[in-house]
Amino acid sequence: MAIIGSIRNRMGVLIVVFVGFALLAFILGDFLTTNRSFLGGGNDNSLAVISGEKINPQEFDGKVKEMEDLIKIQQNVENLTNDQQDQARNQAWQQMLSDKIYGKQIEKLGLTITDEEVNDMVFGKFLHPSISGEKSFINPATGKFDPIRVTQYLKQIENPTTPEIAKAKTQWVNFEDGIRKERLLSKYNDLIQKGIYVTTAEAKADYENKGTNYNIKFVNLNYNTISDSSVTVDESDLKNYYESHKWEFKQPENSAAINFVTFDVLPSADDRSTTYKYISELVEPFKTTNNDSNFININSDVKFNDTYVTKGSFSPMLDSLAFSSPVGTVIGPFEEGSSVKIAKVLGLKSLPDSVRARHILITPEQGQDPKIAKAKADSIMEVLKKGGDWMMLAQQFSKDPGSASKGGVYEWFPENQMVKPFNDFCFQNKPNEIGVVETNFGYHIIQVLTHSPGSKLKVKLGVIERKIEPGNATFEAVYQKANQFSGKNSSASTAETFDKAAKEAGLTSRPADNIKEIDKQIGGIGNNCREIVKWVYGAKPGEVSRAFRVDYKFVVALVKNITAAGYKPMEDVKDQLTASAKREKKAQTLIEKANAALANKTIDAVAAKLAVPAAPAQGINFGATYLPGLGVEPAVIGNIVTLKQGELSKAIKGQQGVFVIAAETVTKPAEMKDFTANKQNMMAQNQNRYYEAFNALKEKAQVKDNRGRFY
């Protein structure tokens, strides 16, 4: 029954392979589109709305449960961490989006996967990699995939007689469902890819455009030559710019902005004293304990490290005492960094720097009792002790592909490079010693071949460490201080009022913008901010929060604004609008100035008229992304490639100023008759365009994501 687990681990999360393309589309484009009731969502209790279809929380929770079960299988755990639960929710969301968005398109097109196609992926000519790569389906006699083994496995789980077999059958059904979805999506994306064709004419034009190089001279009238204070804009200027550039102010999801102050919780003198007392009381029992590793693991914040290390591995004080004290000595208490420690000398040995060894790795088969593998390893060891051929036996039995072909030999390796049981056997036994060692890889028959000449004195220390951390009383004192600030300023209605109150209290008010409704992290605060984000989206602009604890600090925040998905209101982008509108007016003034100078027919004469230098730039072509010395200037480069040799451009409005350009030389590329390679390159560049198709479909679906209300 372990076969399905192996298949699933090899596949990754197959159940969400169907959404893998969608996930990458999120990375390349916007991630979510959300709406809240206070932003016009009414009393809608749905978790999401996709293409007009409401998704209820129960349906989504079912998907989340599937993902959680899958992660438990993959990670071989019974309970999930908070991060793993978040991972399950995100994968469930991505799967649901893909099912709803891609699924409708696939249904419209009539795409299907037949049972024969599934059989081909499981038994036949077009095997799925998770099937062909599963070693349980490999015939050991031929070393090749054997469909009979798949049939035998499916017969075993066809009629479940135990809960384990029933679980395996359910997992196989999910596996088949996953590969069906994966193949359907592959078909859909193939249709898009095949539709993005590059003609010979397009390839030729691309070759000539990118191969034609321009050496130019240009004049730049920088916007900074006109001061902002000398340019006035009124409400109509702002509105005109806003309406003509509205796309600049579109946001795909709700966002919020806050100002916040933090109250750090730092250890007090009492906290430090308490930590020293805790460690001091362990000194005597540490000296007399008969189980150092267990004693350390019970009492220390850091687990026992059972390794020998060379001089120079510790702080100077500890290093000196560790190598000059007899075994059994307890050093400390002493403070290092943010911890109080004691250290016990557990061993002093002269050990080699490196070792040569050889081994044969025996691993248990799927579902096999490990005792069988251990007995096999013991048997091979006895053969080797009697003179058996290491090369032949390693090649025949070892499951370590890195060494089997070399008779199991690992050339010189330093201490602690190998897993611990393997390492300890090699470094703590004499050359020619042979034995069987168990690691997480299986059972190793090991023989030490050679130690490096000479040796170094190494020490093994047992360290008990206690971090100096703030106690409950310290947290309570800081919490009271933070809450006092919150209560005193609960009526603060603007960021300015909040900032002033913070300054008077000796605090620094900081901004955090673009907070999304599903975020857990807030810049400047930390990762565990989910409660703050939920509060923000339930509050109103001008509202001040209570004190929230985030790790080792308390946070008090003021909501500056909450902006709904769509076009940002003019009021929210007024500063940006003002700067842009002023730049537009500067551009108009400079264009008029440049056009007046164009009566002069050469770039040098234009430069002289404008009293600015004419600068050179060489090797510019249509594929360029920036102008040498000036940065990204797409409008300028777009105009350059339209000029003939010796031609002077009109005034061009750029990013940094207004430009006039002269094409001094234009060099065409060598003639070419076969554009096959260019076509292939352009096709390769277009191959991922189906991600853009998904984003277009998602936008059309008008996704409303209300997960922030529930998680």
Secondary structure, 3 states (H helix, E strand, C coil): CHHHHHHHHHHCCHHHHHHHHHHHHHHHCCCCCECCHHHCCCCCCCCEEECCEEECHHHHHHHHHHHHHHHHHHHCCCCCCHHHHHHHHHHHHHHHHHHHHHHHHHHHHCCCCCHHHHHHHHCCCCCCHHHHCCHHHEECCCCEECHHHHHHHHHHHHCCCCHHHHHHHHHHHHHHHHHHHHHHHHHHHHHHHHHCCCCHHHHHHHHHHHHCEEEEEEEEEEHHHCCHHHCCCCHHHHHHHHHHCHHHHEECCCEEEEEEEEEECCCCHHHHHHHHHHHHCCHHHHHHCCCHHHHHHHHCCCCCCCCCEECCCCCHHHHHHHHHCCCCCEEEEEEECCEEEEEEEEEEEEECCEEEEEEEEECCCCCCCHHHHHHHHHHHHHHHHCCCCHHHHHHHHCCCCCCHHHCCEEEEEECCCCCHHHHHHHHHCCCCCEEEEEECCEEEEEEEEEECCCCEEEEEEEEEEEECCCCHHHHHHHHHHHHHHHHHCCCCCCHHHHHHHHHHCCCCCEEEEEECCCCCCECCCECCCHHHHHHHCCCCCCCECCCEEECCEEEEEEEEEEECCEECCHHHHHHHHHHHHHHHHHHHHHHHHHHHHCCCCCHHHHHHHHCCCCEEEEEECCCCCCECCCECCHHHHHHHCCCCCCCECCCEECCCEEEEEEEEEEECCCCCCCCHHHHHHHHHHHCCHHHHHHHHHHHHHCCEECHHHCC
